Amino acid sequence: MRMFLKVQMEVDAANRAIKDGSLPKIVQGFMEAAKPEGVWFTALDGKRTMVAVFDLASPAQMPPLAEPFFTGLNATFELSPAMDAADLQTGLSNL
């Protein structure tokens, strides 16, 4: 299922991760594991934020994807199902 992910990194933990080089490794690990359709980086609510869209084949993928962000960046990890325009059209046609 296509998922929308928002990761918000705690500022001090992200600062340390930048200094020690672990932030790019955590992001790269996510990229290799999730193979996202797209990933974007911004600041939201004063925090470094990553948003991504990717296919979640199984809920069992959630812990390995989330834990590096939790443990390495003290981040929040919000995951929601998402539709593209074609999915929306299909869903609306089924009403």
Sine and cosine of phi, psi and omega as CSV:
sin_phi,cos_phi,sin_psi,cos_psi,sin_omega,cos_omega
0.00,0.00,0.68,-0.74,0.03,-1.00
-0.93,0.36,0.74,-0.68,-0.04,-1.00
-0.81,-0.58,0.52,-0.85,0.13,-0.99
-0.96,-0.29,0.80,-0.60,-0.04,-1.00
-0.88,-0.47,0.71,-0.71,0.15,-0.99
-0.82,-0.58,0.85,-0.53,0.05,-1.00
-0.91,-0.42,0.85,-0.52,0.08,-1.00
-0.91,-0.40,0.83,-0.56,-0.12,-0.99
-1.00,-0.07,0.71,-0.70,0.09,-1.00
-0.90,0.43,0.72,-0.70,-0.19,-0.98
-0.85,0.52,-0.79,0.61,-0.05,-1.00
-0.90,0.44,-0.66,0.75,0.01,-1.00
-0.91,0.42,-0.65,0.76,0.03,-1.00
-0.92,0.38,-0.62,0.79,0.07,-1.00
-0.86,0.52,-0.72,0.70,0.03,-1.00
-0.89,0.46,-0.65,0.76,-0.03,-1.00
-0.92,0.39,-0.53,0.85,0.08,-1.00
-0.93,0.36,-0.72,0.70,-0.04,-1.00
-0.90,0.43,-0.63,0.78,-0.04,-1.00
-1.00,-0.03,-0.01,1.00,0.07,-1.00
0.99,0.11,0.10,0.99,-0.06,-1.00
-0.99,0.13,-0.41,0.91,-0.02,-1.00
-0.86,0.51,-0.78,0.63,0.02,-1.00
-0.88,0.47,-0.51,0.86,0.02,-1.00
-0.93,0.36,-0.64,0.77,0.03,-1.00
-0.90,0.43,-0.72,0.70,0.01,-1.00
-0.90,0.44,-0.69,0.72,0.01,-1.00
-0.89,0.46,-0.63,0.77,0.06,-1.00
-0.87,0.49,-0.67,0.75,0.06,-1.00
-0.89,0.46,-0.72,0.69,-0.03,-1.00
-0.86,0.52,-0.69,0.73,-0.02,-1.00
-0.93,0.36,-0.62,0.79,-0.05,-1.00
-0.98,0.21,-0.68,0.73,-0.12,-0.99
-1.00,-0.03,-0.39,0.92,-0.06,-1.00
0.73,0.69,0.87,0.49,-0.11,-0.99
-0.92,0.39,0.45,-0.89,0.13,-0.99
-0.91,0.41,-0.58,0.81,-0.01,-1.00
-0.31,-0.95,0.48,-0.88,0.04,-1.00
-0.65,-0.76,0.69,-0.72,0.01,-1.00
-0.73,-0.68,0.50,-0.87,-0.02,-1.00
-0.82,-0.57,0.70,-0.71,-0.03,-1.00
-0.40,-0.92,-0.07,-1.00,0.14,-0.99
-0.90,-0.44,0.82,-0.57,0.07,-1.00
-0.76,-0.65,0.67,-0.74,0.00,-1.00
0.82,0.57,0.51,0.86,0.02,-1.00
0.97,0.26,0.25,0.97,-0.03,-1.00
-0.82,-0.57,0.54,-0.84,0.15,-0.99
-0.87,0.49,0.73,-0.68,-0.10,-0.99
-0.70,-0.71,0.68,-0.73,0.11,-0.99
-0.89,-0.45,0.73,-0.68,0.15,-0.99
-0.86,-0.51,0.58,-0.82,-0.05,-1.00
-0.52,-0.85,0.44,-0.90,0.13,-0.99
-0.84,-0.55,0.79,-0.61,-0.05,-1.00
-0.42,-0.91,0.22,-0.98,0.02,-1.00
-1.00,-0.06,0.83,-0.56,0.08,-1.00
-0.98,-0.17,0.97,-0.25,-0.05,-1.00
-0.95,0.31,-0.53,0.85,-0.06,-1.00
-0.47,-0.88,0.60,-0.80,0.09,-1.00
-0.85,0.53,-0.37,0.93,0.03,-1.00
-0.91,0.42,-0.27,0.96,0.06,-1.00
-0.96,0.26,-0.34,0.94,-0.13,-0.99
-0.88,0.48,-0.76,0.64,-0.01,-1.00
-0.86,0.51,-0.73,0.68,0.00,-1.00
-0.91,0.42,-0.47,0.88,0.05,-1.00
-0.98,0.22,-0.64,0.77,-0.11,-0.99
-0.99,0.15,-0.65,0.76,-0.15,-0.99
-0.83,0.55,-0.66,0.75,0.03,-1.00
-0.87,0.49,-0.55,0.83,0.05,-1.00
-0.95,0.31,-0.64,0.77,0.03,-1.00
-0.91,0.42,-0.79,0.61,-0.13,-0.99
-0.98,0.20,-0.56,0.83,-0.07,-1.00
-1.00,-0.02,-0.38,0.93,-0.10,-0.99
-0.75,-0.66,0.04,1.00,-0.06,-1.00
0.75,0.66,0.70,0.71,-0.13,-0.99
-1.00,-0.07,0.36,-0.93,0.23,-0.97
-1.00,-0.02,0.48,-0.88,-0.12,-0.99
-0.69,-0.73,0.97,-0.24,-0.02,-1.00
-0.93,-0.37,0.81,-0.59,-0.09,-1.00
-0.82,-0.57,0.79,-0.61,-0.02,-1.00
-0.66,-0.75,0.59,-0.81,0.12,-0.99
-0.88,0.48,0.55,-0.84,-0.03,-1.00
-0.65,-0.76,0.50,-0.87,0.03,-1.00
-0.89,-0.45,0.53,-0.85,0.24,-0.97
-1.00,-0.08,-0.02,-1.00,-0.06,-1.00
-0.87,0.50,-0.63,0.78,0.01,-1.00
-0.91,0.42,-0.66,0.75,0.05,-1.00
-0.88,0.48,-0.66,0.75,0.01,-1.00
-0.89,0.45,-0.71,0.71,0.03,-1.00
-0.86,0.51,-0.71,0.71,0.01,-1.00
-0.88,0.47,-0.71,0.70,0.00,-1.00
-0.88,0.47,-0.69,0.72,0.00,-1.00
-0.92,0.39,-0.55,0.84,0.00,-1.00
-0.94,0.33,-0.31,0.95,0.03,-1.00
-1.00,0.03,-0.01,1.00,0.00,-1.00
-0.95,0.31,0.00,0.00,0.00,0.00
